[in-house]
Amino acid sequence: MTIRTRLNLWYSVVLCLALLVMGGWCYNEFVVEKCHPDPQELKEGGSDFNELLYILGVTVLPAVGLGLLGGWWLTRQALAPVTALTEAAKQIHDRNLHQKLPRSGNGDELDQLTEVFNAMTARLDASFQRFREFTLHASHELKTPLTVLHGEMETALTAEPLTAAQRERLASELDEVQRLAKIVDGLTLLTKADAGQVKLKFDPLQLDEIVRDVFADAQILSRPHGVQVQLATCAPVLLNGDRHRLRQLLLNLVDNAIKYNQPDGSVQIFLTKAGASAELVVSNTGPGIAPAALPRVYDRFFRADPAHSADVDGCGLGLSIVQWITSAHGGTITITSEPGVKTTATVRLPLAEAKEATV
């Protein structure tokens, strides 16, 4: 029950009690003490009793209506700042913590609450900003030593005479360095995106061409895993977007579908038009995702099933990047899963014709 409803109910109860007291007082004043009428006369409707009814009808009933209407208006006026504050607070998220809630300036309890809330969001904004700066600086500083390590390991693999065991160990270390470099690159991209520092280059492009290119790469990626990749549907689709980021989006989806699959499993890719949107679907057979884990699949470094994915090469940033690229293109992404049967990622992006029609 809302505060407004409770206040109205309380006001109505108090008003009814006041009316009962008023009615009792009027009855005692006009009937019992003043006139001392015969009970039979009251029953038959004497003149004093009629006068009492007249007074009640002329004064009390309008007072009741006016009181109820006034109470409703007063309640609405009193709670209007609460409604405005609630609607403004709904618009606050981690990317606009600097935005302040409007204050009434009258110094009442709600105005003081708004001031406290603004101070709290300002502290949160400063904390988020420091965290982004730390992540960006740390990832930037890690790039140079990782690049040096990568180069030295590649040189050692080709230039030095190594035993089979040494070569295998060095190749494994090189894989770990490459994995760490991917994590650093992903963190850098997402941190810059959070800070609004990533600029996308929107150009008219054929999404079906990107899909075919990624499908060719997927054939190579799937061979070591024994997974079959199929391009089921690839309709011509024209949209405005960043070619590099859209290719990255599709590669991340296909790479996940291949890695988190079952032996001799399959991956299917669909590209169709759905009204004013392009619909890109990537589905795979595999262990799937538990319903409780689905809301968290876009969280950074989240693994839906660590026990089954410990041996999978990944850092848990792929879907976070996919979600950001999709959102930056004005699209949406949904992931559904039937554990043990199929997992499907569906990306919808606005077509170029739809954007031009709305301009």
C-alpha positions as CSV (number, residue, x, y, z in Angstrom):
1,M,0.0,0.0,0.0
2,T,1.4,3.4,-1.0
3,I,1.9,6.3,1.5
4,R,-0.7,8.3,-0.3
5,T,-3.3,5.5,0.1
6,R,-2.5,5.1,3.8
7,L,-2.7,8.8,4.4
8,N,-6.1,9.0,2.7
9,L,-7.4,6.1,4.7
10,W,-6.2,7.6,8.0
11,Y,-7.7,11.0,7.0
12,S,-11.1,9.3,6.2
13,V,-11.1,7.4,9.5
14,V,-10.3,10.6,11.5
15,L,-13.0,12.6,9.6
16,C,-15.6,9.9,10.2
17,L,-14.8,9.9,13.9
18,A,-15.1,13.7,14.0
19,L,-18.4,13.5,12.2
20,L,-19.7,10.9,14.7
21,V,-18.7,13.2,17.6
22,M,-20.4,16.1,15.8
23,G,-23.5,14.1,15.2
24,G,-23.7,13.0,18.8
25,W,-23.1,16.5,20.1
26,C,-25.8,17.9,17.8
27,Y,-28.3,15.2,18.9
28,N,-27.6,15.9,22.6
29,E,-27.7,19.6,22.1
30,F,-30.9,20.0,19.9
31,V,-32.9,17.0,21.0
32,V,-32.0,15.7,24.5
33,E,-31.1,18.8,26.5
34,K,-33.0,21.6,24.8
35,C,-36.3,20.1,23.7
36,H,-36.7,17.0,25.8
37,P,-39.1,15.6,23.3
38,D,-41.2,12.6,23.8
39,P,-39.6,9.5,22.4
40,Q,-42.7,8.8,20.4
41,E,-42.5,12.3,18.9
42,L,-38.9,11.6,17.7
43,K,-40.0,8.3,16.2
44,E,-42.8,10.0,14.3
45,G,-40.5,12.8,13.2
46,G,-41.1,15.9,15.3
47,S,-40.2,19.4,14.4
48,D,-37.0,19.4,16.4
49,F,-35.9,16.2,14.8
50,N,-36.6,17.6,11.4
51,E,-34.6,20.7,12.3
52,L,-31.7,18.4,13.3
53,L,-31.9,16.6,9.9
54,Y,-32.0,19.9,8.1
55,I,-28.9,21.1,10.0
56,L,-27.1,17.9,9.2
57,G,-28.1,18.0,5.5
58,V,-27.1,21.7,5.0
59,T,-23.9,21.8,7.0
60,V,-22.5,18.4,7.8
61,L,-22.8,16.7,4.4
62,P,-21.1,19.6,2.5
63,A,-18.5,19.7,5.2
64,V,-17.8,15.9,4.6
65,G,-17.5,16.4,0.9
66,L,-15.3,19.4,1.2
67,G,-13.2,17.7,3.9
68,L,-12.6,14.6,1.7
69,L,-11.8,16.7,-1.3
70,G,-9.4,18.9,0.7
71,G,-7.7,15.9,2.3
72,W,-7.1,14.3,-1.2
73,W,-5.7,17.6,-2.5
74,L,-3.5,18.1,0.6
75,T,-2.2,14.5,0.4
76,R,-1.4,14.9,-3.3
77,Q,0.4,18.2,-2.7
78,A,2.4,16.7,0.2
79,L,3.5,13.6,-1.7
80,A,4.2,15.3,-5.1
81,P,7.9,15.9,-4.2
82,V,8.2,12.2,-3.2
83,T,6.8,11.1,-6.7
84,A,9.2,13.5,-8.4
85,L,12.1,12.3,-6.4
86,T,11.3,8.7,-7.1
87,E,11.1,9.3,-10.9
88,A,14.4,11.2,-10.9
89,A,16.2,8.5,-8.8
90,K,15.1,5.8,-11.3
91,Q,17.2,7.5,-14.0
92,I,20.4,7.2,-11.9
93,H,22.9,4.5,-12.9
94,D,26.6,3.9,-12.8
95,R,27.3,6.0,-15.9
96,N,25.5,9.2,-14.7
97,L,26.2,9.3,-11.0
98,H,27.3,12.9,-11.5
99,Q,23.7,13.9,-12.3
100,K,22.0,15.5,-9.2
101,L,18.5,15.1,-8.1
102,P,16.4,18.3,-8.1
103,R,16.0,20.0,-4.7
104,S,12.9,21.9,-3.7
105,G,15.0,24.4,-1.6
106,N,12.4,24.7,1.2
107,G,14.5,22.8,3.7
108,D,11.9,20.2,4.6
109,E,12.7,16.5,5.3
110,L,12.5,15.6,1.6
111,D,14.8,18.4,0.6
112,Q,17.3,17.2,3.2
113,L,17.0,13.6,2.0
114,T,17.7,14.8,-1.6
115,E,20.8,16.6,-0.4
116,V,22.0,13.4,1.4
117,F,21.3,11.3,-1.7
118,N,23.2,13.7,-4.0
119,A,26.2,13.6,-1.6
120,M,26.1,9.8,-1.7
121,T,26.0,9.6,-5.5
122,A,28.8,12.1,-5.7
123,R,31.0,9.9,-3.5
124,L,30.0,6.8,-5.6
125,D,30.8,8.7,-8.8
126,A,34.3,9.6,-7.5
127,S,34.9,6.0,-6.4
128,F,33.8,4.7,-9.9
129,Q,36.0,7.2,-11.5
130,R,39.1,6.2,-9.5
131,F,38.4,2.6,-10.2
132,R,38.2,3.3,-14.0
133,E,41.4,5.3,-13.9
134,F,43.2,2.6,-12.0
135,T,42.0,-0.2,-14.4
136,L,43.0,1.9,-17.4
137,H,46.4,2.8,-16.1
138,A,47.1,-0.7,-14.9
139,S,46.1,-2.3,-18.2
140,H,48.2,0.3,-20.1
141,E,51.2,-0.4,-18.0
142,L,50.9,-4.1,-18.5
143,K,50.8,-3.9,-22.2
144,T,54.5,-3.1,-22.6
145,P,56.0,-6.0,-20.5
146,L,53.5,-8.4,-22.1
147,T,54.5,-7.4,-25.6
148,V,58.2,-7.8,-24.7
149,L,57.6,-11.2,-23.1
150,H,55.6,-12.3,-26.2
151,G,58.3,-11.3,-28.6
152,E,61.1,-12.9,-26.6
153,M,59.1,-16.2,-26.3
154,E,58.4,-16.3,-30.0
155,T,62.1,-15.6,-30.7
156,A,63.2,-18.3,-28.3
157,L,60.8,-20.9,-30.0
158,T,62.3,-20.3,-33.4
159,A,66.0,-19.3,-32.7
160,E,67.2,-21.5,-29.8
161,P,67.8,-25.3,-30.0
162,L,65.2,-26.7,-27.6
163,T,64.3,-30.2,-26.5
164,A,60.7,-31.3,-27.0
165,A,59.9,-30.8,-23.3
166,Q,61.4,-27.3,-23.3
167,R,59.5,-26.4,-26.5
168,E,56.2,-27.7,-25.1
169,R,56.8,-25.7,-21.8
170,L,57.7,-22.5,-23.7
171,A,54.7,-22.9,-26.0
172,S,52.4,-23.3,-23.0
173,E,53.9,-20.1,-21.4
174,L,53.4,-18.3,-24.6
175,D,49.7,-19.3,-24.7
176,E,49.3,-17.9,-21.1
177,V,51.0,-14.6,-22.1
178,Q,48.6,-14.3,-25.1
179,R,45.7,-15.1,-22.8
180,L,46.8,-12.4,-20.4
181,A,47.2,-9.9,-23.2
182,K,43.6,-10.6,-24.4
183,I,42.4,-9.9,-20.8
184,V,44.3,-6.6,-20.7
185,D,43.0,-5.6,-24.1
186,G,39.4,-6.5,-23.1
187,L,39.7,-4.6,-19.8
188,T,41.1,-1.6,-21.6
189,L,38.3,-1.5,-24.1
190,L,35.5,-1.9,-21.5
191,T,37.1,0.7,-19.2
192,K,37.3,3.2,-22.1
193,A,33.8,2.4,-23.1
194,D,32.5,3.1,-19.6
195,A,34.3,6.4,-19.6
196,G,32.9,7.3,-23.1
197,Q,36.4,7.3,-24.7
198,V,35.7,4.8,-27.4
199,K,34.5,6.4,-30.7
200,L,32.8,4.2,-33.2
201,K,32.9,4.9,-36.9
202,F,29.5,4.4,-38.3
203,D,29.3,3.7,-42.1
204,P,26.8,1.9,-44.3
205,L,27.9,-1.7,-44.6
206,Q,26.6,-5.2,-45.5
207,L,26.4,-7.2,-42.4
208,D,26.0,-10.4,-44.4
209,E,29.6,-9.9,-45.8
210,I,31.0,-9.7,-42.2
211,V,29.0,-12.8,-41.3
212,R,30.5,-14.8,-44.2
213,D,34.0,-13.6,-43.3
214,V,33.6,-14.7,-39.7
215,F,32.0,-18.0,-40.9
216,A,35.2,-18.7,-42.8
217,D,37.3,-18.0,-39.7
218,A,35.0,-20.2,-37.6
219,Q,35.8,-23.2,-39.8
220,I,39.4,-22.9,-38.8
221,L,38.6,-22.2,-35.1
222,S,36.3,-25.2,-34.8
223,R,38.7,-27.9,-36.2
224,P,40.7,-28.5,-33.0
225,H,37.4,-28.9,-31.1
226,G,35.7,-31.2,-33.5
227,V,32.7,-28.9,-33.8
228,Q,30.8,-28.4,-37.0
229,V,29.9,-24.8,-37.9
230,Q,27.0,-24.1,-40.3
231,L,25.8,-20.9,-41.9
232,A,22.1,-21.7,-42.0
233,T,20.8,-18.4,-43.3
234,C,22.6,-15.3,-44.5
235,A,20.2,-12.7,-45.9
236,P,21.5,-9.4,-47.4
237,V,21.4,-6.9,-44.6
238,L,22.4,-3.2,-44.9
239,L,22.9,-1.2,-41.7
240,N,25.0,1.7,-40.3
241,G,27.7,0.5,-38.0
242,D,31.4,0.1,-37.1
243,R,32.8,-2.8,-39.2
244,H,35.6,-3.6,-36.9
245,R,33.4,-3.7,-33.7
246,L,30.6,-5.7,-35.4
247,R,33.1,-8.3,-36.6
248,Q,34.5,-8.4,-33.1
249,L,30.9,-9.0,-31.8
250,L,30.3,-11.9,-34.1
251,L,33.7,-13.5,-33.5
252,N,33.1,-13.4,-29.8
253,L,29.8,-15.1,-30.1
254,V,31.1,-17.7,-32.5
255,D,34.2,-18.3,-30.4
256,N,32.1,-18.9,-27.3
257,A,29.7,-21.2,-29.2
258,I,32.7,-23.3,-30.3
259,K,34.5,-23.4,-27.0
260,Y,31.5,-24.1,-24.8
261,N,30.3,-27.0,-26.8
262,Q,30.2,-30.8,-26.6
263,P,32.4,-33.2,-28.6
264,D,31.1,-33.5,-32.1
265,G,28.7,-30.7,-31.4
266,S,27.5,-28.1,-33.8
267,V,27.2,-24.3,-34.2
268,Q,24.5,-22.6,-36.4
269,I,24.5,-19.0,-37.6
270,F,21.5,-17.2,-38.9
271,L,21.2,-13.7,-40.3
272,T,17.7,-12.6,-41.2
273,K,15.5,-9.5,-41.3
274,A,12.9,-9.1,-38.7
275,G,10.8,-6.0,-39.4
276,A,13.0,-2.9,-39.1
277,S,15.9,-4.9,-37.5
278,A,18.6,-7.3,-38.5
279,E,18.4,-10.5,-36.5
280,L,21.7,-12.3,-35.9
281,V,21.4,-15.7,-34.1
282,V,24.2,-17.9,-33.0
283,S,23.2,-21.2,-31.4
284,N,25.3,-24.2,-30.2
285,T,24.8,-27.6,-28.6
286,G,26.5,-28.1,-25.3
287,P,26.1,-28.1,-21.5
288,G,24.0,-24.9,-21.6
289,I,23.5,-22.3,-18.9
290,A,21.5,-22.8,-15.8
291,P,18.5,-20.5,-15.5
292,A,19.9,-18.9,-12.3
293,A,23.1,-18.0,-14.1
294,L,21.5,-16.4,-17.2
295,P,21.0,-12.9,-15.7
296,R,24.8,-12.7,-14.9
297,V,26.2,-13.9,-18.2
298,Y,27.1,-10.3,-19.1
299,D,29.0,-9.7,-15.9
300,R,32.8,-9.3,-16.3
301,F,34.8,-12.4,-15.5
302,F,31.7,-14.4,-14.8
303,R,31.8,-18.1,-15.6
304,A,28.4,-19.8,-15.6
305,D,29.9,-23.2,-14.7
306,P,33.5,-23.0,-13.5
307,A,33.7,-26.7,-12.9
308,H,33.1,-27.5,-16.6
309,S,34.8,-24.4,-18.1
310,A,38.1,-24.6,-16.2
311,D,39.9,-26.0,-19.2
312,V,38.3,-23.6,-21.6
313,D,40.5,-20.8,-22.9
314,G,38.7,-17.6,-22.0
315,C,38.7,-14.7,-19.6
316,G,34.9,-14.0,-19.1
317,L,34.9,-10.6,-20.9
318,G,33.6,-11.7,-24.3
319,L,29.9,-11.3,-23.6
320,S,30.5,-8.0,-21.8
321,I,32.1,-6.7,-24.9
322,V,29.3,-8.1,-27.1
323,Q,26.7,-6.4,-25.0
324,W,28.5,-3.0,-25.2
325,I,28.9,-3.2,-29.0
326,T,25.3,-4.1,-29.4
327,S,24.1,-1.3,-27.1
328,A,26.4,1.2,-28.9
329,H,24.7,0.3,-32.2
330,G,21.3,0.8,-30.7
331,G,20.5,-2.9,-30.6
332,T,19.6,-5.6,-28.1
333,I,20.9,-9.0,-27.2
334,T,19.1,-11.9,-25.5
335,I,20.5,-15.3,-24.5
336,T,18.4,-18.3,-23.9
337,S,19.5,-21.8,-22.9
338,E,18.1,-25.3,-22.5
339,P,20.7,-27.0,-20.3
340,G,22.1,-30.0,-22.1
341,V,20.3,-29.2,-25.4
342,K,21.0,-25.8,-26.9
343,T,22.1,-22.2,-26.1
344,T,21.1,-19.3,-28.3
345,A,22.3,-15.8,-28.5
346,T,20.1,-13.4,-30.5
347,V,21.3,-9.9,-31.5
348,R,18.9,-7.4,-33.1
349,L,20.3,-4.3,-34.8
350,P,18.4,-1.5,-36.5
351,L,18.6,-1.5,-40.3
352,A,20.0,1.4,-42.2
353,E,16.6,2.0,-43.9
354,A,14.9,2.2,-40.5
355,K,17.3,4.8,-39.2
356,E,17.0,6.9,-42.4
357,A,13.2,6.8,-42.2
358,T,13.2,8.2,-38.6
359,V,15.5,11.1,-39.4
